[in-house]
Amino acid sequence: MQPLQALVIDCFEGGEGVSLCTPVAGLPLIMRQIITLKRGGCSDVYVVTKDSSVRNCAPSEIKCIDPDALERILRGCKEHFLVLWGDTFPLEGTIRQTGAVSDDFTVLSKPARPACNKWLKFMQGFGTVHIIDEPPDGRLKVINSQNDLQEIETTLFEKLISPTDSWLTKKINRRVSLWLTRKLANTFIHPNEITLLNFLLGIIAGTMFFKGAYFLSLLGALLFLASSVIDGCDGELARLRYQTSKLGGWLDVVTDNIVHWVLFTGITVGCVKQYGLFPYALFGALLLGGSVGAFLISSTVSASSDNGLLFSESTLGTKTKKPEIIDKLANRDFAYLLLALALLNKIHWFLIAGGVGAPAFAGYLYYLLIHAGEA
């Protein structure tokens, strides 16, 4: 039987420099513990602590109780409890992998502090206690210092890297975006605000191409590359803080595509001004049409699926048998090509390549999703 209630027992003692309220990658430690327990199937979570400040950093719906109140709760309750020591950090999946329990108390790890041992003896007076000596996959880490918290944060940030990231994204974009996300994690900035600010930057970049001037196009390419790097921050921050939402996902996808359309239109107008109407207006129309077509196809599939948005930091793994090539083709690595061609004053080459490639990508996407039974 899965435990329906959980206890987080505050084992920290004064003077350690770490408490349940210490921020871990943008959220108090207690918040991350509670979210993990909730996602693992615990409907009710009690936080047992003498620290009054914990009440301010824990969600309002969570019951923070003092040790004396716990005794009254245990005497009147016959449910099974899952116990997490407050000085341990559980990674995702820890709770779900504990399996069914039949004891009154299932403790996720051995006590690491004298204060935890006192609580263990206390619980043994109310029922049987089962201690999981070796948590699944070593997913529980005891926190003794700020250094331990830094190691935990490093692990959390490493988990933000997508398995479908391209080589350029891993080596350049993610390194910069993760550095920015670290700086933003402990601020009040919301991921959707980053999306909107990056949208504005992308629009400014796209408009730089309309005149067809060399230096303006080069500046536009630089700004668009910066936008493509910052584009990862909103998703990273949302997943780090558990602030993901359908609205945020759609906002990310829609703003990205609008930026692309402004960019492609600007490049087309600039090339027509510089080199003439034919064949650049045709290639521009094909580029813009292919981009709009891919967006409509992915939006249609996303609207009829519960598996998440296409191209919104999610893969096509549940939608097609060939997700990797699609996800790699759909990224913004073309920003580097655009910058290189802008430096060489060969933006029209990008227009020609895009005029051929965009419709081909849209057609390939449509073909794969048709055969995956999603379109």
C-alpha positions in Angstrom: 0.0 0.0 0.0 1.4 3.4 -1.0 1.9 5.8 1.9 -0.7 8.6 1.9 1.0 10.7 4.5 4.5 11.9 5.0 6.6 13.4 7.7 9.5 15.8 7.1 11.4 15.9 10.4 13.6 18.9 11.0 16.9 17.5 12.3 19.0 20.7 11.8 20.4 22.3 14.9 21.5 25.9 15.4 24.9 27.1 14.2 25.2 24.7 11.2 24.6 27.4 8.6 21.9 25.3 6.8 18.2 25.0 7.6 15.0 23.9 5.9 14.7 27.5 4.6 18.1 27.5 2.9 17.5 28.2 -0.8 18.5 25.4 -3.2 18.5 26.5 -6.8 15.8 29.1 -6.3 13.5 27.2 -3.9 13.8 26.6 -0.1 15.0 23.2 0.8 11.7 22.3 2.4 9.8 23.3 -0.8 11.9 20.8 -2.8 11.3 18.1 -0.2 7.6 18.7 -0.2 7.2 18.8 -4.0 9.2 15.5 -4.3 6.9 13.8 -1.7 3.8 15.1 -3.4 4.9 13.9 -6.8 5.7 10.6 -5.2 2.1 10.0 -4.2 1.9 11.5 -0.7 -1.3 13.4 -0.3 -0.6 15.0 3.1 2.8 16.2 4.3 3.5 17.2 7.9 6.6 19.3 8.7 7.8 18.7 12.2 10.0 21.6 13.4 10.7 24.0 16.2 11.9 26.6 13.8 9.1 29.2 13.4 10.7 30.6 10.2 9.9 27.3 8.4 6.2 28.3 8.4 7.1 31.3 6.2 9.0 29.4 3.6 6.7 26.3 3.4 3.6 26.3 1.3 0.5 27.6 3.1 -1.4 24.3 2.6 1.4 22.3 4.4 0.9 21.5 8.0 3.9 22.7 10.1 3.6 21.3 13.6 5.8 21.3 16.7 7.0 18.1 18.3 4.3 18.1 20.9 1.6 18.2 18.3 3.1 15.3 16.5 2.4 13.0 19.4 -1.3 13.9 19.4 -1.5 13.3 15.6 0.2 9.9 15.9 -2.0 8.7 18.7 -5.2 9.5 16.7 -4.0 8.3 13.3 -3.8 4.7 11.9 -2.3 5.6 8.5 1.1 4.6 7.3 3.8 7.4 7.3 6.7 7.9 4.9 9.5 9.7 6.9 12.1 12.0 5.3 14.8 13.5 7.5 15.0 17.2 7.0 18.8 17.0 6.5 18.4 14.8 3.4 17.7 15.9 -0.2 15.6 13.5 -2.4 16.0 13.7 -6.1 13.1 13.0 -8.5 12.0 9.3 -8.5 13.2 8.5 -5.0 9.7 8.3 -3.5 8.1 6.3 -6.3 10.9 3.7 -6.1 10.4 2.9 -2.5 7.6 0.4 -3.2 4.7 -0.6 -1.1 5.0 -0.5 2.7 3.2 -2.3 5.5 5.0 -0.8 8.5 3.7 2.2 10.5 6.7 4.2 9.5 8.9 3.8 6.4 12.1 5.9 6.9 13.9 6.8 3.6 17.4 6.6 5.1 19.5 5.9 8.2 19.7 8.8 10.6 22.8 10.9 10.2 22.4 13.3 13.1 21.9 12.7 16.9 18.6 14.6 16.6 17.4 12.1 14.0 18.1 9.2 16.3 16.0 10.8 19.0 13.1 11.0 16.6 13.6 7.4 15.5 13.3 6.2 19.1 10.2 8.4 19.4 8.5 6.8 16.4 9.4 3.3 17.6 7.2 4.0 20.6 4.2 4.4 18.3 4.6 1.4 15.9 6.9 -0.6 13.7 9.6 1.3 11.8 11.2 0.2 8.6 14.5 1.9 7.5 15.5 1.8 3.9 19.3 1.3 4.3 20.2 2.0 0.7 17.9 4.4 -1.1 17.3 3.7 -4.8 20.1 4.8 -7.0 21.7 6.8 -4.2 19.1 9.4 -4.7 19.2 10.8 -1.1 22.1 13.1 -0.1 22.8 14.1 3.5 23.3 17.8 3.9 26.0 18.8 6.3 27.2 22.1 4.8 26.8 24.7 2.1 29.2 22.6 0.0 26.7 19.7 0.0 24.0 22.2 -1.2 26.3 23.3 -4.0 26.8 19.7 -5.1 23.0 19.3 -5.1 22.5 22.4 -7.2 25.1 21.2 -9.7 23.2 18.0 -10.1 19.9 19.8 -10.5 21.4 22.0 -13.2 23.0 19.1 -15.0 19.5 17.5 -15.2 18.3 20.5 -17.2 20.4 19.5 -20.2 18.1 17.9 -22.9 19.2 14.6 -24.4 18.3 16.0 -27.9 20.5 19.1 -27.6 22.8 19.5 -30.6 26.6 19.7 -30.2 26.6 23.5 -30.5 23.7 23.8 -28.0 25.6 21.6 -25.5 29.0 23.3 -26.0 27.9 26.9 -26.2 24.2 27.7 -25.7 23.6 25.6 -22.6 26.7 26.7 -20.9 25.7 30.3 -21.3 22.0 29.8 -20.6 22.7 27.7 -17.5 25.1 30.3 -16.2 22.3 32.9 -16.6 19.7 30.6 -15.0 22.0 30.2 -12.0 22.0 33.9 -11.6 18.2 34.2 -12.0 17.3 31.2 -9.9 17.2 33.1 -6.6 15.4 36.2 -8.0 11.7 36.9 -8.4 11.9 36.8 -12.2 9.3 34.5 -13.7 10.1 32.2 -16.7 7.3 33.8 -18.7 8.9 37.2 -18.2 12.2 35.9 -19.7 10.2 34.6 -22.6 8.6 38.0 -23.3 11.9 39.9 -22.9 13.6 37.4 -25.2 10.7 37.8 -27.7 11.4 41.6 -27.7 15.1 41.0 -28.3 14.3 38.6 -31.2 11.9 41.1 -32.8 14.5 43.8 -32.7 17.0 41.4 -34.2 14.6 40.6 -37.1 13.9 44.2 -38.0 17.6 44.9 -38.4 17.5 42.9 -41.7 14.8 45.0 -43.5 17.1 47.6 -44.9 19.6 45.1 -46.4 22.5 47.1 -45.0 25.6 45.2 -44.0 26.3 46.5 -40.5 22.6 46.4 -39.6 22.3 42.8 -40.8 25.4 41.9 -38.9 24.0 43.5 -35.7 20.7 41.7 -36.3 22.5 38.3 -36.6 24.4 39.0 -33.4 21.2 39.9 -31.5 19.4 36.9 -32.9 22.3 34.6 -31.8 22.0 36.2 -28.3 18.3 35.6 -28.4 18.8 31.9 -29.4 21.1 31.4 -26.4 18.8 33.2 -23.9 15.9 31.2 -25.3 16.9 28.2 -23.1 16.7 30.2 -19.8 12.9 30.3 -19.5 12.5 26.5 -19.8 15.5 25.8 -17.5 14.2 28.2 -14.9 10.6 26.8 -15.1 11.7 23.2 -14.7 14.2 24.2 -11.9 11.4 25.9 -9.9 8.6 23.6 -10.9 6.9 26.5 -12.7 6.2 24.7 -16.0 2.7 25.2 -17.4 0.8 24.8 -20.7 0.6 28.6 -20.9 4.3 29.0 -20.6 4.9 26.2 -23.2 2.6 27.8 -25.7 4.1 31.2 -25.0 7.6 29.9 -25.7 6.6 28.2 -28.9 4.4 31.0 -30.3 6.9 33.8 -29.5 9.8 31.8 -31.0 7.9 31.3 -34.3 6.8 34.9 -34.5 10.5 35.9 -34.1 11.4 33.5 -36.9 8.7 35.0 -39.2 9.8 38.5 -38.6 13.5 37.4 -39.1 12.7 35.6 -42.4 10.6 38.5 -43.6 13.3 40.9 -42.8 15.9 38.9 -44.6 13.7 38.5 -47.6 12.9 42.3 -47.8 16.6 43.1 -47.3 17.7 40.7 -50.1 15.0 42.0 -52.5 16.2 45.5 -51.9 19.8 44.5 -52.4 19.6 41.9 -55.2 16.3 42.3 -56.9 12.8 40.7 -56.7 13.6 37.4 -58.5 14.4 34.9 -57.3 14.8 36.2 -53.7 11.1 37.0 -53.2 10.3 33.4 -54.2 12.9 31.9 -51.8 11.7 34.1 -49.1 8.1 33.0 -49.6 9.1 29.4 -49.5 11.2 29.9 -46.4 8.3 31.7 -44.6 5.7 29.3 -45.9 7.7 26.3 -44.7 8.2 27.8 -41.3 4.5 28.6 -40.9 3.6 25.1 -42.2 5.8 23.4 -39.7 4.3 25.5 -36.9 0.8 24.6 -38.0 1.6 20.9 -38.2 3.2 20.8 -34.8 0.4 22.9 -33.2 -2.2 20.6 -34.6 -0.4 17.5 -33.2 0.1 19.2 -29.8 -3.5 20.3 -29.5 -4.7 16.7 -30.0 -2.0 15.1 -27.7 -1.4 15.0 -24.0 2.3 14.3 -24.5 3.4 18.0 -24.5 4.2 20.6 -27.0 6.5 19.9 -30.0 9.7 21.9 -29.9 9.0 23.3 -26.5 12.0 21.7 -24.6 10.3 18.4 -25.3 11.1 15.6 -27.7 9.0 13.8 -30.3 9.8 10.5 -28.7 6.2 9.8 -27.9 5.0 11.0 -31.3 7.4 9.5 -33.9 10.0 6.8 -34.2 12.6 9.2 -35.3 12.7 12.0 -32.8 16.4 12.9 -32.7 16.8 14.2 -36.2 13.6 16.2 -36.0 14.5 17.8 -32.7 18.0 18.6 -34.0 16.6 20.2 -37.2 14.1 22.2 -35.3 16.6 23.9 -33.0 18.1 27.4 -33.4 21.6 26.3 -34.5 21.0 28.1 -37.8 21.7 31.3 -35.8 25.4 30.5 -36.1 25.1 30.0 -39.9 23.3 33.3 -40.1 26.0 35.1 -38.3 28.7 33.6 -40.4 26.9 34.6 -43.6 26.3 38.1 -42.3 30.0 38.5 -41.7 30.7 37.4 -45.2 27.9 39.6 -46.6 26.2 36.6 -48.0 22.8 36.7 -46.3 21.2 35.8 -49.6 22.8 32.4 -49.4 20.8 31.8 -46.2 17.6 32.8 -48.0 18.3 30.3 -50.7 19.2 27.5 -48.3 16.1 28.3 -46.2 13.8 28.5 -49.2 14.8 24.9 -50.0 15.2 23.5 -46.5 12.1 24.9 -44.7 9.5 23.3 -47.0 11.5 20.1 -47.0 11.5 20.1 -43.2 7.7 20.8 -43.0 7.1 18.0 -45.5 9.3 15.6 -43.6 7.6 16.5 -40.3 4.2 16.0 -41.8 5.3 12.6 -43.3 6.6 11.3 -39.9 3.6 12.4 -37.9 1.2 10.9 -40.4 3.0 7.5 -40.1 3.1 7.9 -36.3 -0.7 8.2 -36.3 -0.6 11.7 -34.8 -1.8 13.9 -37.7 
